[in-house]
Amino acid sequence: MADGPPGFPRNEMRPGAAADGGVQVTLDDGAARERVARVDALLEDLEGAIGAVPVDTAIELVQALLDLYGEGLARMVAHVAAVDDDGALAGAFASDELVSHLLLLHGLHPVPLEQRVRGALDEVRPYLESHGGDVELLGIEDGVVRVAMRGSCDGCASSAMTLKLAIEDAIHKAAPDVEEVVADGAAAPAPAPLLQIEMSEAWAPAGDLGDLSAPVVRPVGGSEVLFVAIDGTRYAYRPACPACGGSLDGAGLDGEALACGCGARYDVRRAGRGIDAPERHLEPLPLLVGADGGVRVAVGAA
């Protein structure tokens, strides 16, 4: 199914709405005025309370405010939908993280769940390809996203980490309404050793990388990271050369091969595999490129 531009639904009739093409509302004006009056009354009770506020009053106030703001958002969305022929305004709302979360909270997000999940998978696909793998969306049901790992990621021991660091993070960022991500073909993680050191899984911003016309090493989240671009796709690696132990800062790029000064060469697209000595390979790091073009790297991944 082809993904079209984002847009707020125009033909969803809500209770109390007229079928004349006007603004659709959940509450008529009379009911809305009653809701406002109830909120005012609860606020007065709260201000006049001596000591602790009754839990029931606080809960009712929060719920009333959520309902009132939800009604206001629904009316705003209806006004926007009436004039947003090209979906530009809906797209702007969807790309704002705070507004997007508010719209999701009230069931008003303009981008369907499947479209948001597919967009998230497109974000992480370059990283999976750097491992010689790929990911396929199998389906979404009851808030559970099922994906299949393909290629070199299928059944490999690192698939669980790849899923946790890259796929899950991207999906939950684009679709926080997803409850779970299940991967077919991801090997179960190995049993933990007796002594296990927890590693940071935080995604750190990489800052301005320029056009990456040549490989470059930059500090990210307290670690040195090597960045390389092939045909516009960016890759991140630990900068140590497995052959000589030196830094690959200043290494040359010959086609898709990264060449160290010691003579060792590594395939950038294929997870940094050694071209002349396959037993040697670079250590790739998960990399995500956001909608705003910002690059983040999971420097705690190993």
N, C-alpha and C positions, 0 to 999 in steps of 0.2 A: 504494500500500500504506500503510495507516494505521500510524502509529508508536505502539506501546504503551509502557507504562512500562518502564524498564530492569529487567533481571532476569538473574541468573546462570543458565546452562542447568542443568537438573536431570536431563535424560535422556541426557546424553552419557557413555557408558560408557568408562572408561579401562582400560588393562591392569591386571589384578589386582583390579578392583572386583567386588564381589558384587552380584547383581541383586536384592537384598532391600530396596532403598530406603535402605540405609545410606550412610555417607560414601564417596564415590568417591575412589580413590587411584590414583596412577600406580605407586607402589612399595608392596609389602607391608611390614609392620613389620620383617621380617628384613632385607630389602634396604635399608631406610632406616637401620637400625643399622649395616650395613656401610658405607653412604655416610658416616655421621657418623664412624665409625672411620677411614675413609680421609682425611677432612678433618683429623682430629686428627693423623694421622701426617704429613700434608703440612705442617701448621703446626709440628710438632716439627722436621721437616727444615729448615724455613725458619728457625726460631729457632736451630738448631744450625749453620747454614751459616756458614762463615768467608769473608768477602769477598763477592764477587758471587754472587747466587742464580741457579742455572741457569734459563734461560728456560723450558725444558720443565716444570720443577717449578712455576714461577709460573703458567704457563698452565693446567696441570692443576688447581692449587689454585683459581684463579678459576672455572674451569668447574665444579668440584665444588661450590663454594659456590653458584654460580648454580642448579645442579640441585637442591641441598638446599633453598635458599630457595624455588625454584619449586614443589617438592613441598609445602612448608609452606603457601605461598599457595593452592595448589590445594585442600588439605584445609580451610583456613579458608573459602574460597569455597564449598565443598560444604556446610559447616555453615551458612553464611549462607543459601544457597539453600533449605535445608530449612525455614527459618522465615520467610523474607522474602516473604510472600504478596503484599504490595502494591508490592514493588520499592523501598521507601523506603531500605533499607540499600544496595542496589545503586546507587541514584541518588546516595547520599552518597559512596560509593566513587568513582563515575565523576566527580563534580564536584571531587574533590580531585586537583589536578594531579599531585602526586608519586605518590599511590597509583594514579592512572589510568595513569601511565607504567609503573609496575611491573607492573600487570595486563596491559598491552599487551605488555611484554617477555616475559611467560610465556604469552601467548595466552589470557588469562582475562578480558578486558574485558567487562563486562555489556551494553554498548550496541553494537549491530551497526555496522559501518563505514558503511554507507549512511545510517543514522539520524544518525550523528555528522556526516557531510558535509552532510546536508540542514539540520541545525541550524546549522552554520557559515554556510551560504548565507543562512539566515534572518537571521543577525546582520548581514550586509553589505548585505542587500536595501534597507534605507532609504537608504544612501549611493548605491547604483546608481539608485534611484528619483529621487534628487535631481538626477541627470544625465538624467532622462527615460528610463532604461534598466532592464533587469532581467537576471536570470541564470537559466538552466534547467539542471538536472542531466540529462545525456544518458545517463550510465552510468559504471560503475566496473568495471575489468577489470585483473587482475594488478597492482594497486597504482596504476593510472593513472586519475585522475578526469577525465572529459570533461564540459565545460560549454559552453553556448551563450550568447553575449551577445545580448540582445534590445533593441529600441527604439533610442534615440539612441546607445547604446554599440556597436551593431552596426557594425563596420568603421571606427569613428572612431579617430583617431590616439591618443587618450588611453586606448583600451581596454587596451593593453598595460600601461600604468602602473596603471590601475584594477585589472587582474587581479593584478599583482605586489604592489601595496600592500594591497589589501583581500581579494580572494578567496583567493589563495594563503596569506596570513598566517592568515586565519580557519580555513581547512581544515587547515593543518599544525598549528595549535594544538589543534584538536579531534581531529585524526586524524594524529598523527605517523607512523603506519604507511603513510600515502599517500606514494608515491615521486614522483609527478609530477602536475601539474594542466595540462590542455590545454584551451584555449578556442577553440571555433569562432566565427568572426566577429570575432576580435580582430585588428586591423590590425598588420602587422609594424612594429616601431619604426623610426623614421627613422634613416638613417645618422648616426653621431656626428659633430659638427663637429670641426675640427682641434684646437680647444681645448675641452675638456669639463670642467666642474666637477662633481664628484660631490656629490650632495645626500644628506643623512641621510634614511634611510627608517625611522628608529626611531619606534615608536608611543609617545607620551608620555601619561601619565595626566592627565586634566583636573581631578581633584579633585571636590569637592562643588559641583554646579551648582544645587542646589535644585530647585524645581519648574519653573523657566524660564517663569514666568508672563509674563515680558517678555524681550525680547532682552537679552543681557548679553555683555560682553567680558571675557575672563579670560586671564591669562598661562599659556601651556602650552609647556613645553619651550623657554623662551626667546623665544617669539613670542606676539603678541597674537592671540587667536582669538575670533570672534563666534559665540555659540551661540544658536540659535533652536529653539523646539519648536512643532510643528503637530500637534494631535490626539495628543499623546503621543510623536510621533516627533521625534528630535533631529537637528539639522543643524549643521554647522560651516563657517564661511567666514572668509576673511581680512577684517578689519574696515574696509578702506578703501573709500570710496564712489567708483566709477569716474567719477561725474559731477563731483563737487566736490573729490575727493581727501581729504576729511576723514574722521574716524573715525565709524563707525556706532554707537559706544557711545551709548546713550540713544535709538536710533532706535525709532520706533513700529511696531506690527504691526497692519495692517488686513486681517483675514481671513488670507490666505496671502501678502500683500504686505508686504514690509519697506520702510518709508518713511523716507528720509533727511530731515534738516531742510532740505536744499536743494530738496526737491520730487521728487527721483528715487525711483522705486519699483522693487522687484525681487521676482520670483516665487521664494519660498523653496523650494517643492517642485521647481521646474524649473531646478535648478542656478544659481539667482540671476540668471536672465535678466531684462534690463531690460524692464519692462512698457510704458513709454512710448517707450523708445529701445532696441530690440532689440540694437543693436550694442554696447551697454554691458551688462556682466554682472559679477556678483560672482565671486570665485575660491573654489570649494568645496574643502573638505578632507575626506579620508577619515575617517570616524568609526565606531568600533565600540563596542557596548555588550556587556560581558561577562555571563556567567551570574550574577555577583554584583552586577550593576547598575552596575559601574564603567565610566566612559567613557574611551576612549583616542582620540587624534587623531594622524594622520600629518602632523606639522607640516612635514616635509621635502618633502611632495608639492607639485608645481607643475603 
